[in-house]
Amino acid sequence: MPLDNGQTALYPQQVCFVVADVAAAVAECEQRFGWGPFFAFDAPVEDASYKNWRGRKLVSVALGMAGNVQVEFLHVHTGSDTTADYQAEYGVGFQHIGIQCKSRDSALAHLESLGATVNELNEYPGVRFGFVDVPTGPGMFEILETTAEMANNDGISGSSKADAEQAIAFPIDRASIVTPDIETALQFYTAAFEWEPPKVINSRLRIGASEMSAKRTIVRAGQLDIEMIEPGHDQQNPYYNHLQRGDHGLMHAGGPIMGEPPAGAAIVGEWLDSEEKFALYNWTGGANALQVRLSA
């Protein structure tokens, strides 16, 4: 579908984690990583609806910056929605990429024309949004159209700006997606974000003393590099193991660090073709859900 004066243009700028405790996630990020400051609030809806469910919903939310990318934490206390579906199946983890657009409805029509399915459609004061099922998993895209009411909310609008005085350990600049079929996934993503056809590399991944194969590509979209990985069938490959968990492909968000990485890495690895070294962490945002790229 051709762009309609930018109405269908997609601009990823947010990573969202479902967490068990929003306040604990905020404290860890502010104290350990220097992200934020975060704006946290509860969002009650007395008469919410989702698919065949209707009732009261209560969600805890926090928003803060990690460099140029906004980090969102969600926990559904009561009720049903896309986030609650993820929470019921996986508990915690990297749930969706927040994607800004000029027109939610035009952007959704564009994605539907490519084969995506709208999972949830809703509107809160200041924002119109839709969650979208894509070839790499259900509800992985949240399409966001902000309104003037959002811009006038000092807390929420302030959470989209970096704090120049904050000492950030490392910024978020990448979202990593695992797929069993990288070519099919890239057909959708290339059309959705209007990429030039990206090159897929047959890569070697080293974890500890073991080496394993994977297909891999990295392409820029908005404020994020989208890393896509099709792992080989190796039980020691964390990306292969992520696929065994279910069909939700978002695995981790991360960024580069110039100094010492945070302590407590669960996995340390290296992509041998690019010599990119990284560490994966288990944290409040999920197992292996945070990646720190290590300087040489």
C-alpha positions in Angstrom: 0.0 0.0 0.0 1.5 3.4 -0.9 2.0 6.0 1.8 -0.8 8.5 2.2 1.0 11.8 3.0 2.8 10.0 5.9 -0.5 8.8 7.5 0.7 5.2 7.4 4.3 5.8 8.2 5.5 3.8 11.3 8.0 5.1 13.8 9.1 2.7 16.5 10.1 4.6 19.6 9.1 2.4 22.7 9.8 -1.0 24.2 7.3 -2.4 26.6 7.9 -5.1 29.3 5.2 -6.9 31.2 6.4 -7.1 34.8 5.2 -8.6 38.1 5.7 -5.3 40.0 5.9 -2.0 38.2 7.3 -0.1 41.2 10.2 -2.7 41.5 10.9 -2.5 37.8 11.1 1.3 38.0 13.4 1.2 41.0 15.8 -1.3 39.3 16.0 0.8 36.2 16.5 4.1 37.9 19.1 2.8 40.4 20.9 0.2 38.3 20.8 1.6 34.8 20.1 5.3 35.3 17.0 5.3 33.1 14.2 7.6 33.7 12.9 9.5 35.6 9.7 7.4 35.3 6.1 8.6 35.4 4.0 5.8 37.1 0.3 5.6 37.4 -2.7 3.3 37.7 -5.2 3.2 34.9 -8.6 2.0 36.0 -11.4 1.5 33.4 -14.8 0.7 34.9 -16.4 -0.6 31.7 -13.6 -2.0 29.5 -14.1 -4.5 26.7 -11.8 -6.9 24.9 -13.0 -9.5 22.4 -15.9 -11.4 24.2 -15.0 -10.0 27.7 -16.4 -6.9 29.3 -15.9 -5.6 32.9 -13.6 -3.5 35.1 -9.9 -3.3 34.3 -7.0 -2.0 36.3 -3.5 -1.7 34.9 -0.3 -0.3 36.5 1.8 1.6 34.0 5.2 3.4 34.1 6.9 5.3 31.4 10.5 6.6 31.3 13.4 7.1 28.9 16.5 5.0 28.3 18.3 7.3 25.9 16.1 8.1 22.9 13.8 5.2 23.4 10.9 5.1 25.8 10.6 2.2 28.2 7.1 1.1 29.4 6.2 -1.3 32.2 2.8 -2.8 32.4 1.0 -5.1 34.9 -2.6 -6.0 34.6 -4.2 -6.5 38.0 -7.8 -7.2 36.9 -9.5 -7.5 33.5 -8.6 -8.7 30.0 -6.7 -7.2 27.1 -3.7 -8.0 24.8 -1.3 -7.4 27.7 -3.3 -9.7 30.0 -3.2 -12.5 27.4 0.6 -12.2 27.3 0.8 -12.0 31.1 -1.3 -15.1 31.5 0.8 -17.2 29.1 4.4 -15.9 29.9 4.2 -14.1 33.2 6.8 -11.4 32.4 8.8 -10.4 29.3 9.3 -8.1 26.4 5.7 -7.8 25.1 5.5 -5.1 22.4 7.1 -2.4 20.4 5.4 1.0 20.6 5.1 2.5 17.2 4.1 6.2 16.7 2.0 7.2 13.7 0.1 10.2 12.4 -3.1 8.2 11.9 -3.9 5.0 13.8 -6.6 3.9 11.5 -4.5 4.5 8.3 -1.6 2.7 9.8 -3.7 -0.2 10.8 -5.3 -0.5 7.4 -1.8 -0.5 5.9 -0.7 -3.4 8.2 -3.9 -5.3 7.6 -3.3 -5.0 3.8 0.0 -6.8 4.5 -1.7 -9.7 6.4 -1.5 -8.4 10.0 -4.6 -8.7 12.3 -5.8 -6.2 14.8 -5.9 -7.8 18.2 -7.2 -4.9 20.3 -8.5 -1.4 19.4 -9.1 1.2 22.0 -8.8 4.8 23.0 -7.8 6.5 26.3 -7.6 10.2 27.0 -4.7 11.5 24.9 -4.0 8.4 22.8 -5.7 6.2 20.2 -4.1 2.8 19.9 -4.3 -0.6 18.4 -2.4 -3.8 19.2 -1.5 -5.9 16.1 -0.7 -9.5 15.5 2.2 -9.8 13.1 4.0 -12.8 11.6 6.4 -13.0 14.5 3.8 -13.0 17.2 0.5 -11.8 18.7 0.1 -8.3 19.9 3.7 -7.4 19.2 3.0 -4.0 17.6 1.2 -1.2 19.5 0.2 1.5 17.0 0.0 4.9 18.8 -1.7 8.1 17.7 -1.2 10.8 20.4 -3.6 13.7 20.7 -3.3 17.2 22.1 -4.6 16.0 25.4 -1.5 13.8 25.8 0.8 16.7 24.9 -0.8 18.7 27.7 -0.2 16.0 30.4 3.0 17.1 32.0 3.8 13.6 33.4 3.3 11.6 30.3 4.7 14.1 27.9 7.7 14.6 30.2 8.4 10.8 30.1 9.1 11.0 26.4 12.0 13.4 26.9 15.5 12.3 28.1 16.9 13.8 31.3 20.1 15.4 30.3 21.4 15.3 33.9 20.7 11.6 34.3 23.8 9.3 34.2 22.7 6.5 31.8 24.6 3.3 32.1 23.6 2.4 28.6 20.8 3.5 26.2 18.2 1.2 24.6 18.5 1.3 20.8 17.6 -2.2 19.7 14.7 -4.7 19.7 15.5 -8.4 19.0 13.0 -10.7 17.4 13.3 -14.5 17.0 11.5 -16.2 14.2 11.5 -19.8 12.7 11.3 -18.3 9.2 13.2 -15.1 8.7 12.4 -14.7 5.0 8.7 -14.7 5.5 9.0 -12.4 8.5 11.1 -10.0 6.5 8.6 -9.8 3.7 6.1 -8.3 6.2 8.6 -6.1 8.0 10.1 -4.7 4.8 6.7 -3.7 3.5 5.5 -2.4 6.9 8.5 -0.1 7.4 9.3 0.6 3.8 12.8 -0.9 4.0 15.1 -1.6 1.2 15.3 -5.4 1.1 17.7 -6.3 3.9 20.6 -8.7 3.6 20.4 -11.8 5.7 23.7 -13.1 7.0 24.5 -16.8 7.8 26.1 -16.2 11.1 27.9 -18.1 13.8 27.1 -17.6 17.4 29.4 -18.5 20.2 28.0 -19.1 23.7 30.7 -20.2 26.1 32.7 -22.8 24.4 29.9 -23.8 22.0 29.4 -22.5 18.4 26.0 -22.6 16.6 24.5 -21.3 13.4 21.8 -18.7 12.9 20.5 -16.4 10.1 20.5 -12.7 11.2 19.8 -9.2 10.0 19.6 -5.8 11.6 17.6 -2.9 10.0 16.8 0.6 11.4 13.2 1.6 12.1 12.5 4.9 13.9 14.5 5.0 17.1 15.2 1.3 17.1 17.4 -1.2 15.3 15.3 -4.2 14.6 17.4 -7.4 14.9 15.8 -10.5 13.5 17.3 -14.0 14.2 16.4 -17.4 12.8 18.3 -19.8 15.0 19.5 -23.2 14.2 18.1 -26.2 16.1 20.6 -26.2 18.9 19.6 -26.8 22.5 22.4 -24.5 23.7 21.2 -21.6 21.6 19.1 -19.2 23.7 17.3 -17.9 20.6 16.2 -21.4 19.7 15.1 -22.0 23.3 13.0 -18.8 23.1 11.1 -20.2 20.1 10.2 -23.4 22.1 8.5 -21.2 24.7 5.8 -20.1 22.2 5.0 -18.0 19.1 5.8 -14.5 20.6 9.1 -13.5 19.0 10.2 -10.5 21.0 13.1 -11.7 23.1 15.2 -8.8 24.4 15.8 -5.1 24.1 19.2 -3.6 24.6 22.0 -1.2 23.8 25.7 -0.6 24.0 27.9 0.1 27.0 31.3 1.6 27.0 32.3 0.8 30.6 31.9 -2.3 32.7 28.7 -4.2 32.1 26.2 -4.7 35.0 27.0 -7.7 37.2 25.0 -10.9 37.0 24.8 -11.8 33.3 23.0 -15.0 32.6 24.6 -15.6 29.2 27.6 -14.1 27.5 27.9 -14.5 23.7 29.5 -13.3 20.5 28.4 -13.1 16.9 31.6 -14.3 15.2 31.0 -12.7 11.8 30.7 -9.2 13.2 32.7 -9.7 16.4 29.8 -8.2 18.4 30.0 -9.4 22.0 27.0 -9.2 24.3 25.5 -10.2 27.7 22.0 -11.3 28.4 20.3 -10.6 31.7 17.5 -12.1 33.7 15.7 -9.1 35.3 12.3 -7.8 36.3 11.5 -7.5 32.6 12.0 -11.3 32.0 14.5 -14.0 31.5 17.2 -13.0 28.9 15.0 -10.0 28.1 17.8 -7.4 28.4 20.9 -7.3 26.2 24.0 -5.3 26.8 26.4 -5.0 23.8 30.0 -5.0 25.1 32.7 -2.8 23.8 35.8 -4.5 22.4 
